[in-house]
Amino acid sequence: MKIGLIGFGKTGKAVANVILQNKEFSLEWVLRRSTLLENRSVPEFLGIQSDEPGLIYSISKITMNNLLDKHPVDIIIDFSSETGIYFYGEISAERKIRIISAVSHYSETERELLKKLSKNTVVFWSPNITLGVNYLLFAAKFLKKIAPWVDIEIIEEHFKGKEGISGTAIKIAEALDLEKSDINSVRAGGIVGKHEVIFGFPYQTVRLIHESISREAFGNGVLFVAENLMSKNVGFYNFEDILLPYFKAE
């Protein structure tokens, strides 16, 4: 399965590392804004032995049509920014290329664009694409359903430079019918990402915790999603659509 990766920051590099080490997938190229690593080989840059092309391109040096003509792919994975979808979205949908977006924050405009693109191809979006945190989300929703009156608090912890409330924490709050004011944010050091949901019962407390030890967790999540999207028809999907079949009793 051929993959194109949009974005090559800290998380993008970690995702590329995971893709390159999986024989079922081939990293064809990486697209980024900066020209700093233009035409460099991703395997060489990361120090990984691989025969995959994985060349780095800049959006200021090549058009999306030219890139896809030169290096066609089956899936595009986006770890860039909320505006990245405007560069590749329409063209990818026209070519029926599957889109997996792991961008944390989208405005309503970008979310509507994703839904529009999903009329022509498979589109997946999750503000946190790690398998573990989405399992936490499922478990939290089930517990809330059992005890809808329970007190709930959400704590999210990230590295010092991260701005705004975690998109994952917001998604958890929305799933549990909570307000943003119920989210407690911590910014310290180099914390990759930690989310905790506290259920306060009268005589006991339940805590659901997910912590990303390494950004490679996002790469594992991406490949899990990619594998599960192969059998999906054109449409807009999220993690719940992928996980629900696994929770159904046989």
Secondary structure, DSSP 8 states (H G I E B T S, - for coil): -EEEEE--SHHHHHHHHHHHT-TT-EEEEEEES--TTTT-BHHHHHT-------EEEETTT--HHHHHHHS--SEEEE-S-TTTHHHHHHHHHHTT-EEEE--S---HHHHHHHHHHTTTSEEEE-SS--HHHHHHHHHHHHHHHH-TTSEEEEEEEE-TT--SS-HHHHHHHHHTT--GGGEEEEE-TT---EEEEEEE-SS-EEEEEEE-SSTHHHHHHHHHHHHHHTT--SEEE-HHHHHHHHHS--
